[in-house]
Amino acid sequence: MATATVLPDDHRLRYTFDPMMLQGATANVIMQLALKPVGYGVIYGKVDSGNVFKHPMKRLRTTLSYLAVATLGTEAEINAYREAVNEVHKYVKSQPGAEVKFNAFDKDLQLWVAACLYMGFKLGYEAMHGEIDEDVADYIYDEAAKLGTSLQVTQDQWPADRDAFDEYWEQGLAKCEIDDVTREYLWSLTNLKQLPAWVRWPFVRMSRFFTIGFLPQVLRDQMHAKWTDKQQKRFDRFFRICGRLTRFSPRFVREYPFNLYIWDVRRRIKKGKRLL
């Protein structure tokens, strides 16, 4: 493994976070759920409190809180969040005889989810700022292992370097299969069906644009989504402009909303409140 440059906190955060990267959040969910056992685990899992269509704001909070803890949290905070997630995950497993087997404690499935999360940061940054400097890219890649090791993924599972990750990623995409069941669920997310109509309609076209724009072509095809060269140019131009506007943003802006969610997790731990 390449030795990563150790960067000071403010430098690391500049390269890791930007609120506009969250425009690719739904695309990231599609990447994760495109691996069939992950998709079926989310769709058919028995945890009602984590159902995005019943509790959209809670699901947003718990997902972003996990990202905040994995990237900004202390070991104690990571352990506390792991225990909370494990308590929920023990109910997420397929029934005997199910056509598609899934288990939320499956380390290989968790590794795929962590890989997708890392790709979300990487693709978001590159859309806004272009390729990451080599030493910074190595550092961020090594740090990204925490997106999996904060749960059950072991350090040796995380591909040894970025070249090994690229190979893993291509192999993972080749295993993806978005069937009719998963596709309907993912289009519902893309079309913001989890939100009330008065909130949904002003933003649904934008959601579709950003979501399809961040997807690898193979997953666009499996989603039956159309994407033109003209749309790609609009997408690239939009994020280049965002990159120029946010490059020198104050630290608290760069960290948002992760600074808010790590604060909330710490508040909940201090008060003994549920994390999920």
DRENLO-491888 format. One record per residue: residue number from 1; residue in three letters; x, y, z of N, C-alpha, C in turn. Coordinates in nm, 3 decimals. Atoms other than C-alpha are relative to their C-alpha. Example, Ala and Ser with C-alpha at 12.3 -4.5 7.8 and 13.67 -1.06 7.14 Angstrom:
BEGIN
n|res|n_c1|n_c2|n_c3|ca_c1|ca_c2|ca_c3|c_c1|c_c2|c_c3
1|ALA|0.089|-0.119|0.000|1.230|-0.450|0.780|0.090|0.120|0.000
2|SER|-0.082|-0.119|-0.006|1.367|-0.106|0.714|-0.077|0.109|0.073
This chain:
BEGIN
n|res|n_c1|n_c2|n_c3|ca_c1|ca_c2|ca_c3|c_c1|c_c2|c_c3
1|MET|0.084|-0.120|0.000|0.000|0.000|0.000|0.088|0.124|0.000
2|ALA|-0.077|-0.125|0.004|0.126|0.347|-0.085|-0.012|0.072|0.133
3|THR|0.003|-0.077|-0.123|0.220|0.558|0.214|-0.068|0.133|-0.025
4|ALA|0.079|-0.121|0.024|-0.036|0.836|0.236|0.059|0.118|0.074
5|THR|-0.042|-0.123|-0.064|0.054|1.193|0.314|-0.096|0.033|0.113
6|VAL|0.085|-0.037|-0.112|-0.074|1.297|0.657|-0.030|0.148|-0.012
7|LEU|0.041|-0.138|0.022|-0.272|1.615|0.609|-0.064|0.057|0.125
8|PRO|0.069|-0.062|-0.112|-0.388|1.863|0.871|-0.150|-0.003|-0.021
9|ASP|0.144|0.018|0.005|-0.757|1.849|0.956|-0.069|0.091|-0.102
10|ASP|0.071|-0.092|0.088|-0.862|2.162|0.765|0.027|-0.034|-0.146
11|HIS|-0.033|0.037|0.137|-0.680|2.046|0.452|-0.079|-0.126|-0.040
12|ARG|0.074|0.123|0.028|-0.839|1.700|0.473|-0.146|0.030|-0.027
13|LEU|0.141|-0.029|0.016|-1.187|1.842|0.514|-0.028|0.073|-0.130
14|ARG|0.020|-0.072|0.125|-1.142|2.072|0.218|-0.015|-0.096|-0.117
15|TYR|0.002|0.093|0.112|-1.082|1.773|-0.005|-0.109|-0.107|0.016
16|THR|0.095|0.108|-0.024|-1.337|1.540|0.153|-0.144|0.045|-0.008
17|PHE|0.138|-0.042|-0.014|-1.650|1.744|0.208|-0.034|0.119|-0.089
18|ASP|0.060|-0.117|0.061|-1.867|1.984|0.018|-0.149|-0.026|-0.007
19|PRO|0.145|0.026|0.000|-2.245|2.024|0.059|-0.055|-0.036|-0.137
20|MET|0.054|0.029|0.132|-2.300|2.016|-0.318|0.021|-0.145|-0.042
21|MET|-0.020|0.141|0.032|-2.165|1.661|-0.328|-0.122|-0.083|0.035
22|LEU|0.120|0.075|-0.040|-2.489|1.552|-0.162|-0.103|-0.007|-0.112
23|GLN|0.089|0.011|0.115|-2.660|1.611|-0.497|0.011|-0.140|-0.062
24|GLY|-0.016|0.135|0.052|-2.525|1.266|-0.581|-0.045|-0.108|0.096
25|ALA|0.037|0.098|-0.103|-2.679|1.098|-0.276|-0.089|-0.111|-0.053
26|THR|0.090|0.103|0.051|-2.960|0.919|-0.459|0.072|-0.091|-0.098
27|ALA|-0.081|0.083|0.089|-2.718|0.802|-0.727|0.082|-0.099|0.081
28|ASN|-0.079|0.089|-0.084|-2.507|0.657|-0.448|-0.085|-0.114|0.055
29|VAL|0.091|0.105|-0.045|-2.807|0.469|-0.311|-0.024|-0.101|-0.113
30|ILE|0.019|0.090|0.114|-2.866|0.328|-0.660|0.120|-0.091|-0.017
31|MET|-0.120|0.083|0.010|-2.505|0.210|-0.677|-0.002|-0.111|0.104
32|GLN|0.000|0.099|-0.107|-2.541|0.036|-0.342|-0.104|-0.110|-0.026
33|LEU|0.111|0.094|0.012|-2.878|-0.126|-0.411|0.002|-0.076|-0.132
34|ALA|-0.013|0.072|0.127|-2.778|-0.230|-0.764|0.058|-0.140|0.022
35|LEU|-0.043|0.135|-0.038|-2.602|-0.524|-0.596|-0.122|-0.066|0.065
36|LYS|0.134|0.050|-0.031|-2.910|-0.740|-0.564|-0.025|-0.032|0.148
37|PRO|0.027|0.027|-0.142|-2.870|-0.869|-0.205|-0.012|0.126|0.084
38|VAL|0.012|-0.126|-0.072|-2.818|-0.512|-0.082|-0.136|0.062|-0.028
39|GLY|0.129|-0.056|0.037|-3.122|-0.391|-0.274|-0.115|-0.071|0.067
40|TYR|0.109|0.077|-0.061|-3.346|-0.670|-0.149|0.001|0.013|0.151
41|GLY|-0.007|-0.020|-0.144|-3.218|-0.621|0.205|-0.067|0.129|0.042
42|VAL|0.065|-0.129|-0.030|-3.333|-0.258|0.196|-0.150|-0.007|-0.028
43|ILE|0.141|0.002|0.041|-3.660|-0.326|0.015|-0.083|-0.092|0.089
44|TYR|0.077|0.101|-0.073|-3.765|-0.635|0.210|0.042|-0.015|0.146
45|GLY|-0.038|0.006|-0.141|-3.592|-0.574|0.542|-0.116|0.033|0.091
46|LYS|0.114|-0.012|-0.092|-3.818|-0.584|0.846|0.008|0.119|0.095
47|VAL|-0.017|-0.112|-0.093|-3.693|-0.265|1.015|-0.083|0.118|-0.049
48|ASP|0.093|-0.104|0.043|-3.986|-0.027|0.982|0.057|0.140|0.026
49|SER|-0.051|-0.134|-0.036|-3.803|0.262|1.151|0.101|0.051|-0.102
50|GLY|-0.097|-0.041|0.100|-3.547|0.263|0.869|-0.058|0.013|-0.139
51|ASN|0.066|-0.008|0.131|-3.803|0.271|0.588|-0.005|0.145|-0.046
52|VAL|-0.010|-0.139|0.046|-3.729|0.585|0.387|-0.133|0.056|-0.044
53|PHE|0.130|-0.049|0.044|-4.086|0.604|0.256|-0.095|0.026|0.117
54|LYS|0.080|-0.026|-0.119|-4.230|0.601|0.608|0.064|0.104|0.091
55|HIS|-0.073|-0.091|-0.090|-3.961|0.797|0.792|0.115|0.065|-0.076
56|PRO|-0.107|-0.054|0.085|-3.767|0.999|0.531|0.101|0.087|0.074
57|MET|-0.093|-0.089|-0.069|-3.620|1.257|0.767|0.088|-0.077|0.099
58|LYS|-0.080|0.082|-0.091|-3.511|0.997|1.021|0.106|-0.077|-0.078
59|ARG|-0.098|0.075|0.080|-3.346|0.791|0.747|0.113|0.092|-0.047
60|LEU|-0.104|-0.096|0.039|-3.164|1.102|0.624|0.093|0.027|0.116
61|ARG|-0.083|-0.028|-0.118|-3.045|1.179|0.978|0.093|-0.115|0.033
62|THR|-0.083|0.113|-0.040|-2.920|0.828|1.051|0.109|-0.029|-0.103
63|THR|-0.101|0.025|0.104|-2.742|0.793|0.716|0.112|0.103|0.007
64|LEU|-0.103|-0.104|-0.005|-2.564|1.129|0.735|0.076|-0.003|0.133
65|SER|-0.069|0.014|-0.129|-2.487|1.070|1.102|0.107|-0.109|-0.008
66|TYR|-0.100|0.106|0.016|-2.313|0.745|1.010|0.122|0.051|-0.077
67|LEU|-0.112|-0.055|0.077|-2.103|0.924|0.747|0.082|0.097|0.085
68|ALA|-0.069|-0.096|-0.085|-2.020|1.199|0.996|0.086|-0.071|0.104
69|VAL|-0.074|0.072|-0.103|-1.917|0.953|1.266|0.118|-0.074|-0.061
70|ALA|-0.107|0.078|0.063|-1.714|0.735|1.027|0.117|0.087|-0.043
71|THR|-0.106|-0.086|0.052|-1.519|1.032|0.893|0.054|0.100|0.102
72|LEU|-0.041|-0.103|-0.095|-1.505|1.272|1.188|0.002|-0.047|0.145
73|GLY|0.020|0.043|-0.136|-1.583|1.066|1.495|0.124|-0.060|0.066
74|THR|-0.105|0.067|-0.078|-1.356|0.937|1.770|-0.029|-0.151|-0.001
75|GLU|0.021|0.145|-0.008|-1.309|0.562|1.826|-0.120|-0.033|0.089
76|ALA|0.113|0.025|-0.090|-1.556|0.578|2.115|-0.133|0.028|-0.070
77|GLU|0.124|-0.034|0.071|-1.817|0.747|1.895|-0.030|-0.102|-0.110
78|ILE|0.018|0.103|0.103|-1.760|0.497|1.614|-0.054|-0.128|0.064
79|ASN|0.046|0.121|-0.068|-1.804|0.210|1.860|-0.145|0.012|0.045
80|ALA|0.138|-0.021|-0.044|-2.123|0.361|1.999|-0.098|-0.008|-0.117
81|TYR|0.088|0.004|0.117|-2.269|0.407|1.653|-0.007|-0.141|-0.057
82|ARG|0.000|0.138|0.048|-2.163|0.056|1.550|-0.099|-0.084|0.081
83|GLU|0.091|0.076|-0.085|-2.353|-0.089|1.848|-0.146|0.032|-0.034
84|ALA|0.137|-0.040|0.033|-2.663|0.111|1.755|-0.043|-0.058|-0.135
85|VAL|0.031|0.055|0.132|-2.648|0.003|1.390|-0.016|-0.152|0.008
86|ASN|0.009|0.146|-0.014|-2.585|-0.361|1.486|-0.133|-0.043|0.060
87|GLU|0.127|0.033|-0.063|-2.895|-0.359|1.702|-0.112|-0.001|-0.102
88|VAL|0.101|-0.005|0.107|-3.101|-0.266|1.396|0.027|-0.105|-0.105
89|HIS|-0.037|0.091|0.109|-2.910|-0.477|1.146|-0.031|-0.146|0.030
90|LYS|0.024|0.141|-0.031|-2.975|-0.801|1.335|-0.136|-0.047|-0.050
91|TYR|0.132|0.036|0.052|-3.332|-0.788|1.201|-0.003|-0.001|-0.154
92|VAL|-0.004|-0.010|0.146|-3.222|-0.736|0.838|0.066|-0.125|-0.057
93|LYS|-0.048|0.124|0.059|-3.189|-1.086|0.697|-0.114|-0.065|-0.075
94|SER|0.101|0.063|0.083|-3.370|-1.287|0.435|-0.067|-0.115|0.073
95|GLN|0.075|0.111|-0.058|-3.632|-1.542|0.525|0.044|-0.132|-0.063
96|PRO|-0.036|0.131|0.057|-3.569|-1.915|0.478|-0.072|-0.023|-0.134
97|GLY|0.059|0.027|0.130|-3.626|-2.011|0.115|-0.008|0.120|-0.091
98|ALA|0.007|-0.120|0.084|-3.593|-1.653|-0.015|0.086|-0.018|-0.125
99|GLU|-0.073|0.012|0.127|-3.483|-1.630|-0.378|0.133|0.074|0.007
100|VAL|-0.123|-0.080|-0.015|-3.228|-1.359|-0.295|0.036|0.003|0.148
101|LYS|-0.045|0.005|-0.139|-3.033|-1.416|0.026|0.069|0.132|0.037
102|PHE|-0.069|-0.120|-0.048|-2.925|-1.113|0.229|0.010|-0.004|0.152
103|ASN|-0.023|-0.011|-0.143|-2.790|-1.040|0.573|0.080|0.127|0.022
104|ALA|-0.065|-0.129|-0.021|-2.694|-0.696|0.699|0.138|-0.013|0.063
105|PHE|-0.132|0.020|-0.058|-2.392|-0.846|0.878|0.098|-0.062|-0.099
106|ASP|-0.088|0.056|0.103|-2.249|-0.984|0.553|0.111|0.101|-0.030
107|LYS|-0.112|-0.093|0.016|-1.903|-0.825|0.537|0.023|0.038|-0.146
108|ASP|-0.021|-0.030|0.141|-1.885|-0.850|0.158|-0.102|0.102|-0.050
109|LEU|0.102|-0.098|0.038|-2.212|-0.660|0.118|0.031|0.136|0.062
110|GLN|-0.038|-0.126|-0.064|-2.096|-0.399|0.368|0.118|0.064|-0.073
111|LEU|-0.114|-0.053|0.075|-1.772|-0.364|0.171|-0.047|0.071|-0.126
112|TRP|0.052|-0.065|0.120|-1.970|-0.287|-0.144|-0.064|0.134|0.034
113|VAL|0.062|-0.126|-0.041|-2.173|-0.022|0.038|0.108|0.104|0.031
114|ALA|-0.109|-0.093|-0.033|-1.853|0.135|0.175|0.071|0.048|-0.126
115|ALA|-0.064|-0.038|0.127|-1.699|0.131|-0.173|-0.084|0.103|-0.074
116|CYS|0.089|-0.097|0.064|-2.003|0.313|-0.309|0.009|0.136|0.068
117|LEU|-0.010|-0.126|-0.072|-1.978|0.575|-0.037|0.129|0.073|-0.034
118|TYR|-0.127|-0.060|0.041|-1.613|0.633|-0.118|-0.010|0.058|-0.141
119|MET|0.016|-0.049|0.136|-1.699|0.664|-0.486|-0.087|0.125|-0.004
120|GLY|0.082|-0.120|-0.007|-1.963|0.919|-0.393|0.083|0.124|0.030
121|PHE|-0.090|-0.111|-0.030|-1.699|1.143|-0.233|0.091|0.030|-0.119
122|LYS|-0.095|-0.016|0.109|-1.458|1.084|-0.520|-0.065|0.064|-0.123
123|LEU|0.068|-0.053|0.118|-1.705|1.148|-0.803|-0.049|0.143|0.024
124|GLY|0.045|-0.134|-0.032|-1.846|1.453|-0.626|0.113|0.100|-0.006
125|TYR|-0.115|-0.090|0.004|-1.504|1.606|-0.578|0.046|0.024|-0.143
126|GLU|-0.052|-0.013|0.136|-1.393|1.535|-0.934|-0.095|0.081|-0.088
127|ALA|0.094|-0.080|0.078|-1.713|1.685|-1.076|0.020|0.149|0.026
128|MET|-0.013|-0.141|-0.037|-1.640|2.008|-0.890|0.139|0.056|-0.023
129|HIS|-0.137|-0.052|-0.002|-1.262|2.034|-0.891|0.097|-0.073|-0.093
130|GLY|-0.092|0.078|0.081|-1.117|1.779|-1.134|0.070|-0.105|0.083
131|GLU|-0.068|0.109|-0.068|-0.877|1.502|-1.039|0.069|0.049|0.128
132|ILE|-0.063|-0.031|-0.128|-0.745|1.494|-0.683|0.151|-0.022|-0.012
133|ASP|-0.145|0.020|-0.003|-0.370|1.538|-0.629|0.032|-0.139|0.053
134|GLU|-0.031|0.139|-0.031|-0.202|1.197|-0.599|0.017|-0.025|0.150
135|ASP|-0.025|0.025|-0.142|-0.083|1.232|-0.239|-0.128|0.015|0.081
136|VAL|0.126|-0.021|-0.070|-0.420|1.366|-0.124|-0.095|-0.115|-0.030
137|ALA|0.088|0.111|0.038|-0.604|1.095|-0.317|0.034|-0.126|0.079
138|ASP|-0.041|0.116|-0.079|-0.399|0.826|-0.139|-0.047|0.013|0.144
139|TYR|0.039|-0.023|-0.139|-0.470|0.983|0.199|-0.151|-0.022|0.017
140|ILE|0.146|0.011|-0.010|-0.844|1.009|0.138|-0.043|-0.145|-0.020
141|TYR|0.035|0.140|0.024|-0.857|0.655|0.002|0.023|-0.084|0.126
142|ASP|-0.027|0.076|-0.122|-0.692|0.513|0.314|-0.100|0.035|0.110
143|GLU|0.099|-0.042|-0.100|-0.924|0.718|0.536|-0.137|-0.060|-0.029
144|ALA|0.131|0.048|0.040|-1.225|0.591|0.339|-0.027|-0.142|0.047
145|ALA|0.021|0.135|-0.054|-1.169|0.240|0.476|-0.093|0.003|0.121
146|LYS|0.085|-0.012|-0.118|-1.346|0.367|0.790|-0.148|-0.007|-0.034
147|LEU|0.140|0.010|0.040|-1.669|0.379|0.590|-0.051|-0.143|0.011
148|GLY|0.037|0.139|-0.019|-1.665|0.001|0.616|0.041|-0.054|0.136
149|THR|-0.049|0.055|-0.127|-1.453|-0.073|0.923|-0.074|0.058|0.120
150|SER|0.085|-0.050|-0.108|-1.689|0.141|1.130|-0.113|-0.097|0.030
151|LEU|0.094|0.110|-0.027|-1.917|-0.163|1.098|0.080|-0.130|0.006
152|GLN|-0.066|0.130|-0.013|-1.801|-0.521|1.030|0.113|-0.025|-0.100
153|VAL|-0.107|0.019|0.098|-1.563|-0.477|0.735|0.135|0.005|0.071
154|THR|-0.134|0.001|-0.060|-1.206|-0.567|0.832|0.095|0.080|-0.089
155|GLN|-0.094|-0.084|0.073|-0.910|-0.353|0.731|0.060|-0.073|-0.119
156|ASP|-0.063|0.073|0.110|-0.762|-0.630|0.517|-0.097|-0.027|-0.115
157|GLN|0.096|0.011|0.110|-1.084|-0.648|0.315|0.007|0.119|-0.095
158|TRP|-0.004|-0.122|0.081|-1.042|-0.291|0.195|0.114|-0.015|-0.102
159|PRO|-0.105|0.019|0.101|-0.852|-0.308|-0.137|0.127|0.077|0.035
160|ALA|-0.127|-0.049|-0.054|-0.482|-0.243|-0.074|0.035|0.141|-0.046
161|ASP|-0.031|-0.134|0.050|-0.451|0.068|-0.292|-0.106|0.038|-0.104
162|ARG|0.103|-0.050|0.092|-0.645|0.273|-0.546|-0.008|-0.083|-0.127
163|ASP|0.005|0.088|0.117|-0.546|0.047|-0.836|-0.079|-0.127|0.032
164|ALA|0.075|0.120|-0.041|-0.676|-0.255|-0.645|-0.149|0.034|0.016
165|PHE|0.140|-0.040|-0.014|-0.993|-0.060|-0.567|-0.066|0.010|-0.137
166|ASP|0.058|-0.014|0.134|-1.049|0.023|-0.934|-0.037|-0.137|-0.057
167|GLU|0.029|0.136|0.047|-1.030|-0.348|-1.015|-0.122|-0.057|0.073
168|TYR|0.115|0.045|-0.080|-1.270|-0.431|-0.729|-0.128|0.067|-0.047
169|TRP|0.118|-0.077|0.039|-1.508|-0.157|-0.844|-0.056|-0.052|-0.132
170|GLU|0.047|0.050|0.129|-1.526|-0.282|-1.202|-0.060|-0.139|0.014
171|GLN|0.056|0.134|-0.024|-1.583|-0.637|-1.082|-0.135|0.011|0.070
172|GLY|0.126|-0.020|-0.070|-1.856|-0.510|-0.849|-0.111|0.047|-0.093
173|LEU|0.099|-0.048|0.096|-2.033|-0.320|-1.125|-0.049|-0.113|-0.091
174|ALA|0.037|0.112|0.086|-2.027|-0.636|-1.336|-0.098|-0.095|0.068
175|LYS|0.091|0.086|-0.075|-2.218|-0.817|-1.059|-0.135|0.067|0.025
176|CYS|0.125|-0.073|-0.029|-2.488|-0.548|-1.034|-0.111|-0.046|-0.093
177|GLU|0.117|0.042|0.077|-2.835|-0.640|-1.149|-0.124|0.070|0.055
178|ILE|0.119|-0.073|-0.043|-3.122|-0.395|-1.120|-0.120|-0.063|-0.070
179|ASP|0.118|0.063|0.058|-3.438|-0.598|-1.172|-0.120|0.093|0.012
180|ASP|0.120|-0.085|0.000|-3.794|-0.467|-1.203|-0.036|0.048|0.140
181|VAL|0.036|-0.035|-0.138|-3.852|-0.472|-0.826|0.090|0.113|0.050
182|THR|-0.094|-0.100|-0.049|-3.537|-0.278|-0.743|-0.011|0.129|-0.080
183|ARG|0.010|-0.119|0.086|-3.579|-0.043|-1.040|-0.119|0.088|0.041
184|GLU|0.119|-0.078|-0.041|-3.930|0.061|-0.931|0.028|0.074|0.131
185|TYR|-0.034|-0.062|-0.128|-3.804|0.128|-0.579|0.094|0.118|-0.020
186|LEU|-0.101|-0.104|0.020|-3.507|0.331|-0.703|-0.053|0.120|-0.078
187|TRP|0.063|-0.113|0.068|-3.713|0.540|-0.944|-0.091|0.077|0.095
188|SER|0.083|-0.070|-0.100|-3.950|0.616|-0.656|0.086|0.094|0.083
189|LEU|-0.092|-0.087|-0.074|-3.651|0.750|-0.462|0.044|0.117|-0.086
190|THR|-0.047|-0.104|0.090|-3.523|0.944|-0.762|-0.107|0.105|-0.024
191|ASN|0.112|-0.092|0.021|-3.867|1.097|-0.814|-0.056|0.056|0.130
192|LEU|0.031|-0.060|-0.131|-3.880|1.190|-0.442|-0.137|-0.039|0.051
193|LYS|0.132|0.045|-0.045|-4.193|0.984|-0.374|-0.009|-0.012|0.152
194|GLN|0.001|0.007|-0.146|-4.088|0.968|-0.008|-0.041|0.133|0.063
195|LEU|0.033|-0.133|-0.052|-4.174|1.339|0.025|-0.142|0.039|-0.039
196|PRO|0.132|-0.050|0.038|-4.509|1.519|0.026|0.004|0.067|-0.137
197|ALA|0.004|-0.051|0.138|-4.621|1.634|-0.320|0.044|0.146|-0.008
198|TRP|-0.031|-0.143|0.007|-4.584|2.004|-0.238|0.150|0.027|0.016
199|VAL|-0.145|-0.011|-0.010|-4.217|1.947|-0.149|0.065|-0.064|-0.123
200|ARG|-0.060|0.079|0.106|-4.152|1.697|-0.425|0.006|0.072|-0.134
201|TRP|0.010|-0.045|0.138|-4.267|1.870|-0.741|0.099|0.110|-0.041
202|PRO|-0.097|-0.102|0.043|-4.039|2.177|-0.737|0.141|-0.055|-0.024
203|PHE|-0.138|0.051|0.004|-3.730|1.953|-0.709|0.016|-0.130|-0.077
204|VAL|-0.011|0.134|0.056|-3.812|1.630|-0.890|0.084|-0.003|-0.128
205|ARG|-0.080|-0.001|0.123|-3.661|1.728|-1.227|0.148|0.014|0.031
206|MET|-0.139|-0.018|-0.042|-3.343|1.843|-1.055|0.053|-0.130|0.058
207|SER|-0.041|0.126|-0.058|-3.330|1.517|-0.860|0.034|-0.102|-0.108
208|ARG|-0.027|0.094|0.109|-3.354|1.311|-1.178|0.129|0.036|-0.073
209|PHE|-0.118|-0.046|0.073|-3.087|1.522|-1.349|0.129|-0.035|0.074
210|PHE|-0.121|0.026|-0.077|-2.831|1.497|-1.070|0.022|-0.150|0.020
211|THR|-0.013|0.143|-0.027|-2.904|1.132|-0.998|0.053|-0.075|-0.121
212|ILE|-0.045|0.069|0.121|-2.867|1.009|-1.355|0.140|0.046|-0.037
213|GLY|-0.132|-0.053|0.035|-2.566|1.236|-1.405|0.114|-0.065|0.076
214|PHE|-0.105|0.060|-0.082|-2.370|1.073|-1.122|0.013|-0.151|-0.018
215|LEU|-0.005|0.146|0.013|-2.443|0.714|-1.228|0.102|-0.045|-0.104
216|PRO|-0.079|0.063|0.106|-2.194|0.495|-1.413|-0.094|-0.042|-0.114
217|GLN|0.087|0.030|0.114|-2.325|0.422|-1.763|-0.068|-0.135|0.011
218|VAL|0.060|0.133|-0.011|-2.383|0.055|-1.687|-0.124|0.003|0.088
219|LEU|0.118|-0.009|-0.086|-2.627|0.151|-1.411|-0.106|0.089|-0.060
220|ARG|0.100|-0.075|0.076|-2.795|0.414|-1.627|-0.078|-0.096|-0.091
221|ASP|0.064|0.095|0.090|-2.863|0.135|-1.872|-0.095|-0.091|0.077
222|GLN|0.085|0.090|-0.078|-3.001|-0.093|-1.601|-0.121|0.072|0.059
223|MET|0.113|-0.080|-0.047|-3.222|0.189|-1.475|-0.092|0.041|-0.115
224|HIS|0.072|-0.042|0.122|-3.347|0.242|-1.834|-0.008|0.152|-0.006
225|ALA|-0.005|-0.146|-0.003|-3.239|0.605|-1.798|0.071|0.053|-0.124
226|LYS|-0.062|-0.063|0.115|-3.158|0.828|-2.093|0.090|0.114|0.047
227|TRP|-0.097|-0.104|-0.035|-2.857|1.061|-2.077|0.071|0.042|-0.128
228|THR|-0.054|-0.049|0.126|-2.742|1.278|-2.366|0.131|0.076|0.021
229|ASP|-0.121|-0.081|-0.007|-2.418|1.458|-2.445|-0.032|0.142|0.046
230|LYS|0.040|-0.134|-0.041|-2.604|1.786|-2.400|-0.021|0.005|0.151
231|GLN|0.019|0.005|-0.144|-2.708|1.684|-2.050|0.133|-0.011|0.073
232|GLN|-0.131|0.015|-0.063|-2.352|1.580|-1.969|0.073|0.134|0.005
233|LYS|-0.065|-0.131|0.003|-2.224|1.923|-2.073|-0.062|0.094|0.103
234|ARG|0.067|-0.081|-0.103|-2.485|2.095|-1.853|0.045|-0.043|0.139
235|PHE|-0.043|0.055|-0.128|-2.391|1.865|-1.565|0.141|0.045|0.034
236|ASP|-0.139|-0.039|-0.023|-2.019|1.933|-1.604|0.013|0.149|0.028
237|ARG|-0.008|-0.145|-0.016|-2.070|2.309|-1.636|-0.053|0.041|0.137
238|PHE|0.059|-0.034|-0.130|-2.293|2.325|-1.327|0.098|-0.026|0.113
239|PHE|-0.088|0.034|-0.112|-2.046|2.147|-1.101|0.133|0.073|-0.006
240|ARG|-0.121|-0.083|0.008|-1.744|2.337|-1.233|-0.025|0.136|0.063
241|ILE|0.034|-0.129|-0.060|-1.920|2.659|-1.137|-0.011|-0.013|0.152
242|CYS|0.010|0.022|-0.144|-2.006|2.515|-0.795|0.138|-0.012|0.062
243|GLY|-0.135|0.017|-0.052|-1.642|2.418|-0.751|0.071|0.132|0.017
244|ARG|-0.064|-0.132|-0.011|-1.525|2.772|-0.820|-0.057|0.079|0.118
245|LEU|0.067|-0.077|-0.105|-1.778|2.915|-0.576|0.033|-0.051|0.140
246|THR|-0.017|0.057|-0.134|-1.704|2.676|-0.290|0.146|-0.029|0.036
247|ARG|-0.140|0.038|-0.025|-1.327|2.624|-0.324|0.057|0.072|0.122
248|PHE|-0.057|-0.077|-0.110|-1.251|2.899|-0.074|-0.106|0.032|0.107
249|SER|0.105|-0.019|-0.101|-1.560|2.863|0.144|0.057|-0.015|0.140
250|PRO|-0.044|0.017|-0.139|-1.520|2.896|0.521|-0.015|-0.147|0.042
251|ARG|-0.002|0.141|-0.042|-1.454|2.570|0.703|-0.137|-0.049|0.041
252|PHE|0.129|0.048|-0.047|-1.797|2.552|0.866|-0.097|-0.024|-0.116
253|VAL|0.082|0.024|0.119|-1.956|2.575|0.521|0.043|-0.129|-0.069
254|ARG|-0.051|0.121|0.063|-1.732|2.303|0.379|-0.044|-0.124|0.076
255|GLU|0.034|0.116|-0.082|-1.816|2.073|0.668|-0.149|-0.030|0.002
256|TYR|0.145|0.019|-0.010|-2.193|2.122|0.646|-0.047|-0.104|-0.101
257|PRO|0.072|0.011|-0.127|-2.408|1.919|0.707|0.063|-0.097|0.099
258|PHE|-0.060|0.101|-0.086|-2.162|1.672|0.859|0.033|0.056|0.138
259|ASN|-0.025|-0.060|-0.130|-2.068|1.917|1.134|-0.126|0.002|0.085
260|LEU|0.127|0.001|-0.072|-2.436|1.939|1.227|-0.031|-0.140|0.054
261|TYR|0.036|0.136|-0.040|-2.480|1.562|1.239|0.097|-0.058|0.102
262|ILE|-0.092|0.048|-0.103|-2.163|1.490|1.437|-0.031|0.068|0.133
263|TRP|0.042|-0.069|-0.122|-2.278|1.753|1.686|-0.123|-0.070|0.059
264|ASP|0.121|0.066|-0.048|-2.616|1.579|1.709|0.031|-0.135|0.061
265|VAL|-0.038|0.130|-0.055|-2.456|1.237|1.762|0.064|0.018|0.139
266|ARG|-0.067|-0.023|-0.129|-2.237|1.376|2.041|-0.101|0.044|0.106
267|ARG|0.105|-0.042|-0.093|-2.539|1.543|2.198|-0.082|-0.119|0.048
268|ARG|0.080|0.118|-0.035|-2.735|1.217|2.188|0.077|-0.094|0.092
269|ILE|-0.081|0.086|-0.086|-2.448|1.019|2.338|0.006|0.058|0.142
270|LYS|-0.012|-0.066|-0.129|-2.407|1.274|2.618|-0.128|-0.011|0.082
271|LYS|0.130|0.003|-0.070|-2.778|1.270|2.701|-0.057|-0.141|0.013
272|GLY|0.049|0.137|-0.009|-2.811|0.892|2.668|-0.119|-0.027|-0.091
273|LYS|0.112|0.019|0.091|-3.057|0.923|2.379|0.036|-0.100|-0.109
274|ARG|-0.023|0.096|0.108|-3.102|0.670|2.099|0.071|0.066|-0.117
275|LEU|-0.071|-0.053|0.116|-2.867|0.717|1.806|-0.076|-0.027|-0.130
276|LEU|0.078|0.035|0.118|-3.101|0.550|1.556|-0.149|0.005|0.031
